[in-house]
Amino acid sequence: MLGFKNSVTPDEFGQGVWSYANDLIIAEATRSLGARFDKPDASKGWKTIFQASGVPLSTVRLYHLYYAHAVFQTNFKNFPLSQRQEMTRGGMVNFTTKPATYAFEKIFNDLEATFDGHYRFDALVEGLCNPEARPALGVLTAKYLVDGFVFPHIENRQAFLDDFVGFSSEVCSTVATVEGAIDVLLTKFHIIGLPTQG
């Protein structure tokens, strides 16, 4: 019997991915940031670690925005440009408070340039790699997070350089998990403007 899928706009699909995976994205974003500080003991919560390390919670919330945006856009890379932009925007709509330092268009364009090999990384970031990590695109995403967020906002940036393999592996893990969520949603929804999937 032929099954019919619900039709959604690209931005609605992005919102659906957020609804499906937001807890995981925020938890893994928090861990990927907090684990780079000396002797992180999360038994009392990551907030304690950030406060002890002098990282304002506003900076942590900004990192959540960057991380979620990057994970969404990485996963939507296989869709046409206009659709992936709307999907990413849809995923970010649930962040009701966005500081001025979060600029959707700039981050979107920077990530596109990163994926296409045109982004100019800081010399300390350029050579970072993790050849074992999958998906490989996630490694580029991790490099962008170090260059675009960590360098301007986090004092202990050396920890991200020294443990780039660990950091990028965490980012790739999040990307892969969200990819699984997208695959599930694509069995239930047809994205308007795209050929029928599966």
FENTAKA-V107490 format. One record per helix or strand. SS is the DSSP state (H for helix, E for strand). FROM is the first residue (numbers start at 1). TO is the last residue. If there is no record, write none. Layout:
ss->SS from->FROM to->TO
ss->SS from->FROM to->TO
//
This chain:
ss->E from->6 to->8
ss->H from->10 to->34
ss->H from->42 to->44
ss->H from->46 to->52
ss->H from->57 to->75
ss->H from->81 to->92
ss->H from->104 to->115
ss->H from->123 to->126
ss->H from->136 to->153
ss->H from->157 to->162
ss->H from->164 to->186
ss->E from->189 to->191
//
